[in-house]
Amino acid sequence: MVDLLRRAWDALDSFKQAYPENWNEDDQRVMDDLLKADLDLSGVRRRWVGLTDEDLTLCESEEDVRFARAIEAKLKEKNT
């Protein structure tokens, strides 16, 4: 359920960014309601999702990759 709410929110956010001239108050209310529903479910335990190899392509050096992995490990420790 939480994943579905987030995907809907992401879809609306993408639309808002791509077509700001078509964005209206009703659209914003729906987006706000989705965010509220997600926050209401925030107590639900979420599955850990780490960095992918594709995410790491943004790193410019092996040192950057090691740094990103160290941050990822600390976040996993705090969130699981």
N, C-alpha and C positions, 0 to 999 in steps of 0.2 A: 504494500500500500504506500509506504513512504517513498519507494522508488518511483512509483507511478506519479505521485504528487510532484516529485522533483523533476521528472521528465516533462510533465505538463508545464511546470513553472519555467523550465529551460526553453521549451518551445515558444511560450509566450514572450519570454525575454528576447529570444532571437528575432521574433517578429517585431517587437518594439524597437530593437536596434536597427533592423533592416528597413522598416517602414514607419519611422516616427511620425510622419504626416498623417498616417491612418490610425494612430493610437488615440483612444478616447477614454473617458472616465469609466465607462463600463468595463473596458479591458483592464484598467488599473485596479478596479474593485475585485475582479476575478483573480488577478495576480496577487493582490493583498490577501485574499481569502485562502489561496493556495499556500502562501507563506505562513499564515496563521495556523492552518491545518498541519503543516510540517512542524512548526514549533510545538503544537499540542502533542505531536507524536514523538517529540525529541527524546523522551524517556525510553523509547524503543531501542533496544541494543542493535547496533548496526554492524554489519560484516566489514572487517578491515579490508581496504583496497589500497594496495601499495602502488609505487611508481612502476610504470611499464618501461620496456626498452625504448619504446617510441617517445615517452616522456623525457628520457635521458638523452635523446638526440639533441635536445636544446643545450646540453652542456658543451662547453667549448674545449674542455680538457679532461683527462683522467682524474685530475685533482677535483674538478667540479663534480664529477660523477661520485667520487668517494664522499665528498661533502654532502651531496644530495642524499646518498644512501645513509649517511650518519644521521641526518635530520629525519629521514624516513623512519629509521630504527627508533629514535627517541619518541617520535609521534606515535608509533605503533605501541611502544611501551606504555605511553600515557593513555592511549585510547582502547586498549584491549584488556 
